[in-house]
C-alpha cells in the first residue's frame, strides 16, 4: 500500500485552493485548477499539520488552525 497515491478529493473555494497550492505541500495536487483538490494520505497529514485530521471509511475532514474546514471524499480506486 502506498501512502503517496492520490486517494481523496475535495472541492474548495478558488481563493483557498490558490493559497494551498502556493504552499506546495507534498501529496497535495490541483489537477483541474484551484477548486479541485486531490490528496494522498501524506497530503492529508501535511494539510493538517497545524490543525486536526478526522478520517472515516468514506473520506476525511481537515480542520486547519484558521478554522478552515476541508471535507474530502474517498476516491474509488
ABEGO torsion letter per residue (X at the ends): XBAABBABBBBBBAAAAAAAAAAGBBGBBBAAEAABBBBBAAAAAAAAAABBBBBBAAEBBBBBAAGBBBBBBBBBX
